[in-house]
Amino acid sequence: MPRQVDHESRRRLIAEAVCRLAGEGGLEGVTLRDVATRAGVSMGAVQRCFRTKEEMLLFALRYVGDRVGERVRASLVRSPAQSAATALGHAATEVALLREEHRAEARVWLAFLAQAVVAESLGRVVRAGYEELSRNFVRLVAEAAPGADPEREARALLALADGLTVHVLIGHLTSGEAQDVLHGHVAGLWERCSGGGDAR
């Protein structure tokens, strides 16, 4: 068992190195050698953890997605008595990666998205992640705004969150401006479908 735990710990260490490199220069230039150097391990250690570069990238993509998913779940657990509208706003904010401390993670996520357009294996992982997020958003929308079409509104909110990630990264919007847009959208949804209330 200790050996297995060490193996998983090393895989996470390598995934973090992949993320740092991807955040600096995209995925195209990420090599096994560069990852080994950044992770402070040998090439052999990387190759024992991952048979191919594709396998390494897939693990790193899931690693990033899992971190975001964990924060979404944690935001719901921290305040179990919060309204569904408030929970929806918190979840969307986590997905949008708008906070300063998540800026590097946002760059990594966009690097993976760009690669997923041309790499089907990465595309499958990204689609599965979006499907899980969509299910959570549909449930929250249905609770927050009973008069809404939950699937349509969840798709719109997820697309808005992704778009805001890009706008903040390229400097078109500040993090605060993007959060205002996101919270305004959620508040507007609540008011349209429930006749009032503050989603924030």
N, C-alpha and C positions, 0 to 999 in steps of 0.2 A: 504493500500500500504506500509507504513513503516514497518509493520510486515513482509511482503513478502521480502522486501529488507534485513531486519535483518536475516531472515531465510537463504537467499542465501549467505549472508556474513558469517554466521556461517558454512554453508556447505563448503565454500571455506577455512575457517579457519581449519576445520577438515581435508579437503583434503591436506592442507599443512602439517599438523601433520602426516598424513599417509605417505606422501612423505619423510619427514625427517626420520621417523622410517624405511621405506623401504630402503632408502639410506644408513642407518647404518647397517641393518642386513637382508635385503631381506623382502619379503612379508610373508613368512611362519610364522614368529613369531609375526606378527602384530595382536594385539587383540583390541577389542573395548575399554577395560579398559586402555590399554597403549595409545591409540589414545586420549581418553578423558583427561588423565593426561598430555600428551604432548600439547594438544590444550588448556589446562587450562579451560575445561568445565566439567560438570558432565556427568556420564554415561547416565543419562536420556536425556540430551541435544543431545548426539550423537544418541541415539535411536529414538528421535523425528525427527531427520534429515534423518536417514537411518534405514529402518526396519531390514536390515540384513547386515552382514559383506560384502557379495558379492555386494550389492547395493552401499555400501561405497567405495569399491575398484573400481567399475565401474566408479563412479563419479570422483574419484581421477585420474584414468587413462585418462578420458576425459579432466580433468583439465590440466594435463601435456601436452597432445596432443594439446590442445587449445593454451597453452602458446607458444609452438614451432610454431604452425601455425600462430599465431599472429606476431611472430618475422619474419617469412618468408614473410608474407604480408607487414609488415612494411619495410622490406629491399627493397621490390619492389617499394613501394610508395615513400620512401625517395629520390630516384633518378629516376624519371620517364623517364629521357632522356638517361639513361644508355643503353648500347647494351643488346640484349637478352642473349648473351654469358656471360656478366658480371653479369646480373641478375641471370642467372643459377648458376654461381659460388657462389654468395652470398646466394642463397636459399639452395644450397647443403651444404654450411658451417654451416648454421643454423640447418639444419636437423642432421648433424653429431655431433652437440654438442661438438665441439672441443675446444671452449674457456674455459679458467680456471674458469670463473664465472658460467659456465654451467656444471661443473664437477659433482656436486651433482645431478643435474637433469639427467645427463647421467646415473649415477648409478641407479637412480629410474626407468628410462625408461627400462634399462636392467632387473631390477627386475620384472617389469611388463611383459616384453617379455617372460621371463622364465616361469612365472605363466600362461601366455596366451597359452603356448604350451599344458598345461593340463587342462585349464579351458576354455570351449567353449565360455562362455559369454564374457570373456576378449578377447579371440581370435577374436570374431566378431568385437569388437571395434577397435582392432589393425588393422585388415584387412581393415576396413572402412577408417581408418586414412591413411593407405598406398595407398589406391585407390585414395583418394583426392590428396595426394602428387604426385602420379604417373601422374594424369591428369595435374597438374601444370607443372611437369617436361616435359611431352610430349609436351605441348604447347611451353615451353621455348626452348626445343631442336629443335622443328620444325622451330622456328624463328631464332635461333642461327646458326643452321647448316642445311640448306635446303636440302642438299644431303644425310642426315642421315635417318636411320629408326628410327623415333622418339620414338616409343614404346620400341624397343629393347634398345636404348641408355638410355632412362629414367629408365628402369628397372636396367640396369647396374650401372648407377650413384647412384640410390637409394641404391642398394646393397653395392656399394663401401662406401657410406657415413655411412651406418650401421656398416660395417666391421671396418672402421677407428675408430668409437666410441669405439669398443671393444679393438682395439690395443692400443689406448691411455689410456684407463682405466686400462689395465693390465700392462702398462709401457713398452710395446714393442716399441712404437713410442712416441715421444714428440708431443705436440700439433702443434708445428711449422712444424715438419716433416710430420705429417698427412695432414696439410693444403697444404704443397708443393705437396704431392701426389694428393690431390683432385684438386688443381688448374692445375696441370700438365695434369690430365686426361681431364678436361674441355678444356684446351688449345689445347690438341691433337685432341679432337673431332672437335673443330672449324677448325683446320688446315687441317684435313683429308677431311672434308666435304665442306669447304668453300674456301680452297686454301690460307689460311693465316689469320693473325690477332692475337691479343693477347686477350685471354678470361679473363685475370685478370684486 
